[in-house]
Amino acid sequence: MKIKKILVTQPQPAESEKSPYFELAEKNNLKIDFRPFCHVEGVSAKEFRQYRIDILTHTAVVFSSKTAIDHFFRISEEMRIVIPDTMKYFCNSESTAFYLQKYIVYRKRKIFYGNGNITDMVEIFLKHKEDKYLLPVSDLIKADIPKFLDRLKIKYTKVIFYKNVSSNLSDVSTINYDIMVFYSPSGIKALFENFPNFEQREIKIASFGDATAKAIKEAGLRLDIQAPMPQAPSMTMALEQFIKEFNKHDNKTDTKLDKTNGNPIVK
């Protein structure tokens, strides 16, 4: 059977975003459904107070995502903390930095950004080494940013502002897809929390990132598609390459010649 249906375990992109998933579906005649297997929940102001962290003792904030920005300013507002104009902001990318305009007057603040990764900003951090940094993170933070800051001997406080929580998928009776796409270990966790008797069988599983791939293998599942890879830096590129190869092979194996009259036999 050819690949026809794909489930992406993330929210559906807006039509205006021109997601490569839409192009993939149209180009390969696929049905692609989007269903988030996990979602983000911010820690409450009450929970944050238990950390005994004073935001205003910090002179700079490190943001690795727009979600981190949202929850930093949410907590600040809930706790009635006025962030001073002197606060510095260090962002992983230009788009993350521009997102700050939602909360501050951008042109009046000291804002720095990298080319997609905080670890690209060695010289910038060294120029501001005397600052005390706040690092708002989720409960599933990767170790690369703390290791980077430790290596530069930067003073920082890592604080959980939001958590990844498994979504309730009780309305999904069966998983009837040819490929399931996962972007985080929490998606695999949610899969088994909602479907404890899940059996992969012929379903192909795709992962984005090493941590997700590791979680898939540790769960005893078969990893069929992995990204990013040198030949496929994006998930949609990896999917398209796999689908073309799979469907090509499927055509060869499913269509055989009848030895008696030479007519094709389709399984």
C-alpha positions in Angstrom: 0.0 0.0 0.0 1.2 3.5 -0.8 1.7 6.2 1.8 -1.6 8.2 1.8 -2.3 9.5 5.4 0.1 11.3 7.7 -0.5 12.4 11.3 1.7 15.3 12.5 1.6 15.5 16.3 1.7 19.3 16.4 -0.9 22.1 16.0 -2.0 22.8 12.4 -0.2 25.8 10.8 -2.2 28.7 9.7 -3.0 28.8 6.0 -1.2 32.2 5.8 2.0 30.6 7.0 2.4 28.7 3.7 3.7 25.7 5.6 5.8 23.2 3.6 3.4 20.5 4.9 0.6 22.0 2.7 2.9 21.8 -0.3 4.0 18.3 0.6 0.3 17.2 0.7 -0.6 18.7 -2.6 2.5 17.6 -4.4 2.2 13.9 -3.3 -1.6 13.6 -3.1 -1.5 13.1 0.7 -4.0 13.6 3.5 -2.1 15.3 6.4 -3.8 15.7 9.7 -2.5 17.8 12.6 -3.2 16.9 16.2 -1.0 18.2 19.1 -0.1 15.3 21.4 1.1 17.7 24.1 0.7 21.3 25.0 2.4 24.0 27.1 1.0 25.1 30.5 2.6 28.0 32.3 3.5 27.7 36.0 1.3 29.7 38.3 2.4 32.8 40.1 2.0 30.8 43.3 4.3 28.1 42.1 6.8 30.6 40.8 7.0 32.3 44.2 8.1 28.9 45.7 11.3 29.2 43.6 12.3 32.2 45.7 13.7 33.9 42.5 13.7 37.7 42.3 13.4 38.6 38.6 14.6 42.2 39.3 18.0 41.1 40.7 18.8 40.1 37.1 20.0 42.5 34.5 19.5 40.4 31.4 17.2 37.6 30.1 18.0 34.8 27.7 15.2 33.7 25.3 15.4 30.6 23.2 11.8 30.7 22.0 8.7 32.9 21.7 7.0 30.7 24.2 9.6 31.6 26.8 8.9 35.3 26.1 5.2 34.9 26.6 5.5 33.2 29.9 8.2 35.5 31.2 6.0 38.5 30.7 2.9 36.6 31.9 4.6 35.8 35.2 5.9 39.4 35.5 2.4 40.8 35.0 0.7 38.3 37.4 3.3 39.2 40.1 3.0 42.9 39.3 6.7 43.2 38.4 7.6 46.2 36.3 10.5 45.2 34.0 13.0 48.1 33.9 14.0 49.7 30.6 17.6 48.8 31.4 16.9 45.1 31.1 18.9 43.4 28.3 17.5 40.7 26.1 19.5 38.0 24.4 17.5 35.9 21.8 18.4 32.9 19.7 17.2 34.5 16.5 16.0 37.7 14.8 12.4 36.5 14.7 12.4 35.7 18.4 13.9 39.2 19.1 11.2 40.9 17.0 8.5 39.0 18.9 9.5 41.1 22.0 7.6 44.0 20.3 4.5 42.4 21.7 5.6 43.4 25.2 8.1 46.2 25.0 9.1 49.3 22.9 11.6 47.5 20.8 13.8 50.4 19.7 14.3 51.7 23.3 15.8 48.4 24.6 19.1 46.6 24.4 18.4 43.5 22.4 20.8 41.1 20.9 20.2 38.0 18.8 22.0 35.1 17.1 21.5 33.2 13.8 19.0 30.7 15.2 21.0 29.5 18.2 22.1 31.1 21.5 25.5 29.3 21.2 26.3 31.4 18.1 26.6 34.5 20.4 29.9 33.9 22.1 31.4 37.4 21.4 28.2 39.1 22.4 27.9 37.3 25.8 31.6 37.9 26.5 31.1 41.6 26.0 28.3 41.5 28.6 29.9 39.0 30.9 29.3 41.1 34.1 25.5 40.9 33.7 23.4 38.5 35.8 21.2 36.5 33.4 17.8 34.9 33.9 17.1 31.8 31.7 13.3 31.1 31.4 12.9 27.5 30.3 10.5 24.6 30.1 10.7 21.4 32.2 12.2 19.7 29.1 15.1 22.1 28.5 18.0 20.8 26.5 21.4 21.0 28.1 23.2 22.9 25.3 22.3 26.4 26.5 23.3 25.9 30.2 26.5 24.1 29.1 27.2 27.1 26.8 26.7 29.6 29.5 28.8 27.5 32.0 31.6 27.3 29.5 31.7 31.1 29.2 31.5 31.4 33.0 28.3 33.5 32.7 26.3 34.0 35.9 22.7 32.9 35.3 19.6 31.5 37.0 17.7 28.8 35.2 14.0 28.9 36.1 11.1 26.8 34.8 8.4 29.1 33.5 6.3 26.6 31.6 5.8 22.8 31.3 5.0 20.4 28.5 1.8 18.4 29.4 0.3 15.4 27.5 -3.0 16.3 25.8 -6.2 14.4 26.3 -6.8 12.3 23.1 -9.8 10.4 24.4 -11.8 11.5 21.3 -9.4 9.6 19.0 -10.7 6.0 18.8 -8.0 4.6 16.6 -4.8 5.6 15.0 -5.3 4.9 11.3 -2.3 6.5 9.6 0.6 5.4 7.4 3.1 7.8 9.1 3.1 9.5 12.5 5.5 12.5 12.9 6.9 13.4 16.4 8.8 16.5 17.3 9.6 15.9 21.0 10.0 13.1 23.6 6.8 14.4 25.3 4.9 13.4 22.2 6.0 9.8 22.6 5.1 10.0 26.3 1.6 11.3 25.4 1.2 8.5 22.9 1.5 5.8 25.5 -0.4 7.7 28.2 -3.4 7.9 25.8 -2.9 4.6 24.0 -1.2 2.2 26.5 -1.7 -0.7 24.2 -0.4 1.0 21.1 1.2 -1.4 18.5 3.2 0.1 15.7 2.9 -2.7 13.2 3.0 -1.2 9.7 2.8 2.5 10.8 6.0 4.4 10.0 7.3 6.7 12.7 9.2 9.9 11.9 11.2 11.9 14.4 12.7 15.4 14.5 15.8 15.8 16.6 18.1 13.3 18.4 16.2 13.5 21.7 13.0 12.5 20.0 14.7 9.7 18.1 16.1 8.4 21.4 12.7 8.4 23.1 11.2 6.5 20.2 13.8 3.7 20.4 13.6 3.6 24.2 9.8 3.1 23.9 10.5 0.0 21.8 9.2 1.5 18.6 10.8 1.3 15.2 12.2 4.6 13.8 11.7 4.8 10.1 12.3 8.4 9.2 14.7 10.8 11.0 15.5 14.5 10.6 17.4 16.7 10.4 20.0 14.8 8.3 22.6 16.1 5.9 20.4 15.0 2.9 17.2 16.2 4.6 17.6 19.2 6.9 13.8 19.5 7.4 11.1 17.1 8.4 9.1 17.7 5.2 12.1 17.0 3.1 12.8 13.7 5.0 9.2 12.7 4.6 9.1 13.5 0.8 12.3 11.5 0.2 10.9 8.5 2.2 7.5 8.6 0.5 9.0 8.7 -3.0 11.3 5.8 -2.3 8.6 3.8 -0.5 6.0 4.3 -3.1 8.5 3.4 -5.9 9.4 0.2 -4.1 5.7 -0.5 -3.5 4.9 -0.3 -7.2 7.6 -2.8 -7.9 6.6 -5.3 -5.3 2.8 -5.0 -5.6 2.7 -5.4 -9.4 3.9 -8.8 -10.7 3.5 -10.6 -14.0 1.3 -13.6 -14.3 3.6 -16.3 -15.7 0.7 -17.9 -17.7 -0.4 -14.9 -19.8 1.9 -12.0 -18.9 -0.9 -9.9 -17.4 0.0 -7.8 -14.3 -1.3 -9.0 -11.0 -2.0 -6.3 -8.5 -2.1 -7.4 -4.8 
